[in-house]
């Protein structure tokens, strides 16, 4: 939550991106990895642990700041529930990657309960995860197979044949040694009324180039850098109190989520 709060309040990002999984007792939690080992002081698979156990873990335990300090260890950083995020940021759009089919039902119910359908984009890399999110009427991100199909069609000039329920293409600039995002790819997507979001872009030169190509969104672990690029390239006003825009890099490295 600390990273989300910094991104939303300090950097005024447009969208918060996150991954969700279900605990053994059905709670939907925000965590990327299938286990808690890398990011907490615990060990075990998320899907085999109860929420009561997961909520006790120190999610700041392994985080190292730019000065090499473990500055969030023992400071009460916890793995958040997805519902907490929805409630805490009522005016921010959310980009949610469903990592497991068992997380789908709970996610849909939470979105419905909070009337958040218009601001929650659901992404599911695998078709079986997408199929598990039944009844969701909000925006969708393309699956990996849909993106591959669009990419292949665009390469041979047949992108007009692409048909999909997807509302946005969220892609890496490169994948398995192949360039995915090009100016032509972006133009072809726009002809199909598909916005293009590129992940994960942390270098300012790359951000500038992609914006010049016309991409609609950039997913980054460095919102401070993106904010600076947007100020320079698009005339976007700097977020209030954003010291990094004036050269102060203290605290610029995002804290753990």
C-alpha positions, -999 to 999 in steps of 0.1 A, spaced: 0 0 0 29 23 6 40 22 -30 4 27 -42 -1 57 -19 32 73 -30 23 68 -67 -13 81 -63 -7 110 -39 29 122 -46 31 114 -83 -6 116 -92 -4 86 -115 -34 78 -137 -36 41 -130 -23 17 -104 -12 -17 -117 -13 -48 -95 -15 -86 -94 -40 -105 -74 -42 -140 -60 -66 -159 -37 -56 -172 -3 -66 -206 9 -97 -192 25 -107 -171 -5 -94 -136 4 -82 -117 -26 -47 -102 -19 -24 -80 -39 9 -99 -46 28 -107 -77 46 -139 -68 30 -173 -62 49 -175 -29 56 -150 -1 93 -159 1 109 -132 -20 90 -102 -6 83 -110 31 98 -126 62 77 -157 56 76 -186 33 49 -206 15 25 -205 -14 -2 -178 -12 -29 -202 -23 -21 -225 6 -20 -199 33 -49 -183 52 -55 -145 52 -49 -146 90 -14 -159 84 -6 -137 54 -17 -105 72 10 -111 99 39 -111 74 63 -82 71 60 -71 34 88 -45 39 113 -71 52 134 -76 20 130 -41 4 163 -23 0 162 15 -7 187 34 -29 211 38 0 212 1 6 191 3 38 162 -20 47 142 11 55 108 -5 56 116 -36 77 96 -38 109 75 -7 100 42 -25 97 41 -29 59 16 -56 51 3 -75 20 -29 -56 12 -63 -71 4 -76 -60 -31 -107 -46 -14 -85 -23 7 -70 -9 -25 -104 -3 -41 -116 15 -9 -84 35 -4 -82 50 -39 -118 57 -50 -108 81 -77 -79 62 -92 -82 37 -120 -69 2 -113 -52 -23 -137 -56 -57 -122 -38 -88 -134 -56 -120 -124 -28 -145 -116 -50 -174 -107 -85 -186 -117 -96 -189 -81 -91 -151 -76 -115 -142 -103 -149 -147 -86 -139 -127 -55 -125 -99 -77 -157 -96 -96 -178 -94 -65 -155 -68 -49 -157 -46 -80 -195 -49 -81 -199 -42 -44 -180 -10 -47 -195 1 -81 -160 3 -95 -165 -14 -128 -157 17 -149 -123 22 -133 -111 -14 -130 -94 -29 -160 -90 -66 -157 -60 -83 -174 -54 -120 -176 -24 -132 -194 -37 -168 -199 -70 -177 -216 -80 -200 -188 -76 -171 -163 -96 -149 -186 -124 -175 -189 -126 -177 -151 -136 -141 -148 -172 -147 -158 -197 -120 -158 -173 -91 -157 -186 -61 -177 -158 -37 -172 -128 -31 -195 -105 -60 -205 -68 -62 -214 -59 -86 -243 -45 -120 -234 -11 -132 -245 -26 -152 -273 -46 -123 -285 -16 -100 -285 4 -126 -304 -23 -128 -330 -25 -90 -334 13 -88 -337 14 -115 -364 -14 -99 -384 2 -64 -381 35 -78 -394 19 -89 -427 -4 -59 -430 -36 -77 -420 -43 -61 -386 -78 -51 -399 -87 -88 -395 -81 -88 -358 -113 -94 -338 -113 -94 -300 -133 -85 -269 -102 -67 -256 -103 -30 -249 -65 -24 -247 -32 -40 -257 -7 -42 -228 26 -53 -241 64 -53 -235 85 -34 -260 104 -66 -266 95 -103 -260 118 -133 -263 142 -114 -285 116 -99 -308 105 -63 -310 68 -60 -303 62 -22 -301 70 -1 -332 53 30 -346 35 8 -371 22 -15 -343 8 16 -325 -8 30 -356 -24 -4 -364 -38 -7 -329 -52 28 -330 -69 20 -363 -87 -8 -344 -95 17 -316 -72 -2 -293 -50 19 -269 -14 6 -264 1 4 -229 38 -7 -227 54 -24 -197 78 -21 -178 96 11 -188 119 27 -163 144 47 -184 135 82 -194 149 80 -229 127 49 -235 97 68 -221 103 97 -244 106 75 -275 75 55 -268 55 87 -262 67 101 -295 55 69 -311 20 76 -297 16 49 -270 -13 56 -247 1 44 -214 34 35 -198 37 11 -169 67 19 -148 83 12 -114 97 48 -115 67 72 -115 91 100 -105 109 96 -138 77 94 -159 63 125 -142 95 144 -152 92 132 -188 55 142 -190 64 176 -177 91 180 -203 73 164 -233 36 171 -228 36 201 -206 18 182 -178 20 202 -146 43 187 -119 26 170 -90 25 192 -59 54 187 -36 72 164 -61 108 172 -51 123 148 -76 111 171 -105 134 198 -93 164 175 -88 157 162 -53 159 124 -56 154 117 -19 126 92 -15 122 88 -53 127 51 -52 92 36 -47 86 18 -14 72 -17 -13 35 -22 -21 
